Amino acid sequence: MKSSVIVFPGSNCDRDIAIALEKMQFKNQMVWHKETKLPKSDLIVVPGGFSYGDYLRSGAIAGKSLIINEVIKAANEGCLILGICNGFQILTETGLLKGILLRNKNLKFINEDINIKVINNNTKFSNKYKENQVLKINIAHNEGSYFTNSDHMKELKNENLIAFKYCDKNGNINENSNPNGSLENIAGIFNSKKNILGMMPHPERMTDKLISNTDGVNLFSSLLK
């Protein structure tokens, strides 16, 4: 399976995701944001980090990069797109995903391991997980509070487009298990065709039990399947 990771000035998780992909036997290429052509790809990853130093607004400048036109084109043709953390923010800036990521509720940067629950395991990104499975995944963001309008929220629920929700270690979804104030504890969403996933947690950081755990592995295994 061929993958491409988009690299922006300020990205700091592009190598992390590349290592995770290569470990899972993806044939990966790094693509600089000024490129105007994408290599043939089954998966395109928009990685985490702080593209352009989060200047103006997280993901705002990166969302106008030259390569983004090709990412949008590929997405519309059905290519699998994964946006992690800043990548999720960039996908909302491009309109590939609806909604917006706002400042965390405590107005502070959060870097910690949290729990998320798998809400929809019937997608190309999540089929190796069990429904309602609880994962321990790292988050590291300043603007991770997901918000959208009421019509889109109805769409997310009715079409099963919520990928993950923040929860506690027992799977309870409530205000206490919401680290950043996201609407209804949302940690990740799909587009209507389910070929695009945006998520704030970093699955690429959870692929080696020597340094963390392996709770992120099945996201990549799902894609390979």
N, C-alpha and C positions, 0 to 999 in steps of 0.2 A: 504494500500500500504506500503510495507516494504522498508526502506531506510537504507543506511550505510554511515557514514561520516568517511573518513580516517583522522587520526590525526598524524601529524609529529612534531618533535621537532621544536619549533618556530612558529607553527600555532597559530594565534590569532583570527581567525574567526570561528573556528570549533564549539564553543558553540553557537555563534550567529546563524549559519545555523541550528544547532540542535534544538534550541528554535523555529525557524521559521517553521521547518518541523513538530515538535510536535504540534505547534499551529494549523497547517493545518491538523492535525490528521494522519500524517505518523507514522508508528511504526518504530522508529529509533534506531539504534545502533551505538556506537562509536567504530571504529576499529583502534587499534594502528598499526603503520607502520611496526613493526617487525612481525606482524602476517603473517602466510602463507596460511590462509584460510579465505574466506569471508563468512559471514552468508548469507543465501538466501535473495537476494535483488532485488527489482524492479528498484531501483534507487541507484546509487553510487555517492556521492558528494566528490570532491576533493576541500577542502575549501581554502579560502584566508588566508593570513598571510605572514610570512617570514620564510618558512621552512629552517632549518639549517642556519638561519640568512642571507639568500641569498648568502651564501659563494660560491665561484667560479663563479656562475651565477644563476640567479633566477630559482629555480626549478630543477637545475642540479642534486643535490645529492638526492633529494626526488624522482626524476624520476628513481633512481636505487634501491629504497627501496624494501624489500622483498614482501610486499603486492601488489606492482605495477604489478607484473606478473599475479596476480589474477584479478586485475582491467582490464588489457589488455585482458585476456581470457574472462572475462565477457562482455567486450565491443564488442569483435569479435563475441560473441554469441547473440548479440542484446540487452544486458542490457542497460538501460538508464544511461548515465554518464553526470554529470554536473560539470564543472570546473570553479570556480569563482576566479578571480584575480590571486593569486599565483597558484591556481588550474589550470587556463588556461595555465599559464607558464609551469606547470608540464606536462600537456597533450601534449604540443608541444615538450617537452623534450623526452617524451616517443614515439612520432611519431603517437599517436592516432589522433592528429590534425596537419595539415601542417602549416608551417610558424614559426615565432619567435616573441617574444615580446622584443623590444629594449628600451633603455633609453628614457625617455620623451624628447621632443624636447627642453625644457628649462633646461634640466639636473637637474631638481629639483623634489622632492617628491610632489605629488599633493594629497590633501585631500579636496574634495569639492563636492557639489551636482551639477550634470550636467544634460543635457537633451540628451536622445537617442530616435531614431525613430525605430519603429518595421518595419523591412523590409520584413520578412517572418513570417506570422501568421498561416501558414498551416503545423505546426509540433506539436509533442507531448509536446513541451516546450512552445509553443506560441499561441495555438489555442483559448485561452480565451481573447487574445488581438485583437484589430482591426488593419488591415493593415494600416501602416503609422501613427499609434497612437504614440503620443509623451509622453514619461515617464520622470519623474524626479528621478534620481537614484544617489546614492553616489559612488564616486570613491576614492580610496586611494592606490596609487602605485607610484613606481619610474621607473619601466620598463613596460610601458603599450602601447608603440607605436608598433602596429602590422605591420609586414612586411612579404611579401611572394614574390615568383617569378612571372613573367608575365603569365606563363602557368597555375599556380594554381589560379591566379586572374581571368583568363578567366573561369576556372572551377567553381569558387565561383559564378560568375555572371551567367553563362549559366545554372547551376544547382540550382540556388536560394539558395545558402548555406550561404549567409550573413544574420545573425540573426538581428543585430542591428547596427545602425550607429549613431555617435555623431551628434547632431544638436543643433539649438538654440530653444528657447521656442515656436517659431512659426513653427518649423519643417524644417527650412532651413539648408541644409548640405553644409558647406563651410569651408574654412581654419579658419575663425574666431570662428567657433563652434567646432573646433577640439582641445581638451585640451592637447593632448600628441604627436601629429604628426603622428598618425596611418594612414597607407596607405588608401586613399579614405574614411577616417573617420570611419573605421571599429571598432566597439566596441565588436562584438561577432560573431562567426562563427559556423557552423555545419560541421560534417564530411559528406561524400558522402551518407551514409545511414540515416543521420539525427537522429541517436540515441545518438550522442555526441554533447554537446554544451559547448563551451568555451567562457567566457565573462569576461571583466575586471570590469564592474560595479557590485555592490553588491546588488542584489535583496533582500537578507535576511535582509538588514538594512531598507528596506522600506515595512514593514509589520505591522506597528503600527502607526496610525495617531497621537497618543499622543507624540511620540518622533520624527517622521519624516513624512511619508505619507504611503499610501497603494499601491503604484505603482508596488511593487514587488509581491504582493499577487497573481496576475493572472498567473505568471509563475508557481507557485506551484499548483494553481487551474487547470491549463492546464495539468499538469502531472497527477493529480488525475482523470481528465476526461478521 
